[in-house]
Amino acid sequence: MTQRVKLFGVEIDALRMTEAVRQIWRQMDSPEATTEYVVTPNVDHAVLLQGNSQLQAAYEQARWVLADGWPVVWASRLLGQPLPERVTGSDLVPAMFAAATEAKPLSVFLLGAAAGVAQRAAANIEQRWPHVTVSGVYSPPLGFEYDEAENDRIIEMINAAAPQLLIIGLGAPKQELWIARHRKRLKTKAAICAGATIDFLAGEKQRAPRWMQQVGLEWLHRMLVDPRRLVKRYVRDAVVFPTLVWREWLHVGAT
């Protein structure tokens, strides 16, 4: 059984990328009927989880909880419960695609991103990874999560496409809450809550340069690219997250 590290009220799998890919593929090959899903906590997720019982429940139902943010990994090491590495949704999805072969192809469904973006992502995916087929895409309208008829239509659309893997790019916490609520009605084997990954695959947004990712500055790149949306969030996180780490430190010292 995979070792888990408890931080900020959530248990995080101590997995490297290669092992996470193997486990998700194993799930897709299994006869299990229930959709199992991946969440990838970063600093913002750690902050959102505090006092949000619905998001906490969605995390508890997740089969895999993988550390997306370097600050989360660094905090785990500081607190004596080291996670082996950062496993982001934006890296996990391409790694899943790269593991597909002629003998073991992969079918996926893309849920999320703005109108037209998922279609461009699908074209790029099939060109770059010839053993991956995009069996369907859909960009749901604003507020769709509150519309039962729309949610029924989305579930029917995904089940009709019969993908092995569902990529959900709705942003947090919407994507985690959506899959936790509807996973028992889905016929796909696995799902990844992947944030902006569909936008990245479409070329709609650019990820930070690799050196910024490696030194933990990807957040700065994203904030500079999209300041209107992200500055307020990152300021809040910069205030709250150190408090969470300090609280964990005190808890460790008391045990």
N, C-alpha and C positions, 0 to 999 in steps of 0.2 A: 504494500500500500504506500502511496506517495506521502512523504513527510510534509506536514503543514506547519506554517509559522503563524501564530496569532498576533496580529497587529491592528490597532485602531478599531477593534471590535469585529474584525473579519479574519478568517483563516485563509492564508495564501499558500498555494502549492509551491514547494521548493523544487521547481523544475527548470531545466535548461530548454532552450528552443527545440533541440533535436528530440528530446523525450516527449515534450508536449505534442509535437507533430506525430510521433509514433502512437501516442495514446489516442489522439483524435482519430487517426486512421483506423486504429483498432476498433474504436467505437463504430465507425462507419461500416466496418466489415462484420460487426456483430449482429445477431438476430434480434437485439433489443428493439422494441417498438417505440419507446419514449425518446423524444428529442432531448439530447444532453447538450448543454451550452457552456460557452467560455465567457468569462468577464475578465477585464484587465484593469485593475485598480491603479490609478495614479494619485497625485496629491489632491486633485479636485474631487475624485471619487471618495478619498478618505475623509475629506471635509463634508461632502454631501451625505455620507453615511451616518454622520452624527445626528441622532434624533430623527432619522427618517426610517421608520419601521418597515415601510413597503420596500425600500431599496435594500435594507438589511435582509429581508425575507428573500428577495431576488438573489442576493449574493449567497445566502444559505442553500438555495436550490441549485446553484451552479455546480456543475461537475468539475470544472476547472476554474481556479482563480489565480491569474498570472500577473505578476508585478509589471505594470507598464512603465511606471516612472522611476527614474534613477533615485530621486529623493526617498522613495519607498524602500528601495534596495539598500541605500546608505543607512536609513533609519534602522532597518533590520540588523545590519552589521554592528551599528553603534549599540544596539540593545542586546547584542549577544545571541541573536537568532538569525544568522546570516542566510539570505536568499542567494542562490548561486549566480543569477544574472537577471538582467532586464529582458522581459519577453513582451514586446508590444504587439497590439493587434495589427498594426500596420506592417510589422515584419512577419508575424505569424501567418497571415493570409497568403502572402507570396510564397512562404516556406511550404505551406500546404499544397499550393499549386505546383511548386517545383518537385514535390514528391510524387506527383502523378506520372504514370508511365503508360506505354502502349498496352502493356498487360494489365495495368490497373489504372484506368482513366478515372477522371473525376468530373462530376456534374455539380454545378453550383447555381444558386439563385441570389441575385443582388437586390436587397430591399433597402431603399433609402437614397439620399442625395437629391439634388434638384432635378427637375424634368430635363431629360436628355443626357444628363451626366452619366447615369448608370449604363445607358446604351453605349456611350463612348468607352466607358470602362470595360464593358463586355467585349467590344471589338479589340481593345488593347490586350485583354487577357487571352483571348483565343489566338491572337497573333503571336504573343510572347510565349505562351505555354500551350503547345499544340495538343496536349493530352487532356486539356481542361475544356469542357463545354459549358457555356452559360445557358442554362435551360430556361431562364426567365429573369426579367428585371421589372421593378416597379418603384416609382417615386410617389409615396402617399401624400395626400394633401395635408396642409396645416390643420392640426387638431384632429386628425383621423383617429387617434387612440381613444377618443371619447365617443366615436360613432360605431355602434355595434354592427350595423349593416356593412360599413366599410371594412371593419376588421374581419367579418365573415367572408367578404369578397377576397381579401388579401390571403386568408388562410386557404380558401378554395383554389386561388391562383397558384399558390406555392405547392399545394398537394397535387394539383393537376400537372405541374411541371416536374414533380418527383425528383428534386435534387438530392444528392447525398449530403450536401453542405449548404447551409444558409448563411450568407454574410449580411449582417444587419448594421447599417450605417445611419442610425437615427440620432446619434448623440446621447450622452448620459444626462439624466438617468432614464430617458424615455426608452432607449433600446433594451436596457436591462429589465425594466418593468413590463415591457411588451412581451418579451420572450418568456418571462416567468409566468405571466398570465395565460399565454396561449400555447405553450409548448406541448401540452398533452393532446392538443387537437392537430398538431403538425405531424406529417408523415416523413419528414426528413430526419436523418440520424443525428446530425450535429449542427450547431449554430455557433457563430462567433460574433459577439458584440464588438464591432470594429471601428466605431467612431467615424473619423474622416477618411477611412481607408478607400472607400469607393471613389471619393474625390481625388485621392492621390493616384489611384489606378487609371482614372480618366485623364489625368494631367490637368485637372481643374485647379488643384492646389499642389504646391511643391513642398516636399518635406525639407527639413533643415539639412544643410550639408552634413556628411557623415561625421566629421570631426565635432560638430556641435552636438550631435546625438550622443557621441561617445563620452563627452565631458559633461553631459547633463544640461546643455543649454538649448535643447530643442524648444523648450517653452518660450525662450526669448525670441527665437526666430518666428514662432507662431504668433506671438503677441505683436511683433513689429509688422507682420503681414496683415493681421486682422485686429488692429488695436481697438476699434469700436466695440467689438464683441468680447475681447479677451482681457483688456486691461483691468476692468473692474473685478473680473473673476480671479485673476492672478494676484491682485492686491489683497483680496479677501483671503485667498489661500496662503499667501505669505505671512499673514497675521495669525491665522488659525492653525496651520500645520505645525509650526514649532511648538505651539501649546499642546498639541496632541502627542508630539514626540516627548515633551517634558513629562506629560502625564504617564506615558508608557514607561519612561525612565524611573519615575517614582514608584510605579507599580512593580517593576523589576527589582528595585532596591528593597522593597518591602517584603518580597517573597524569599 
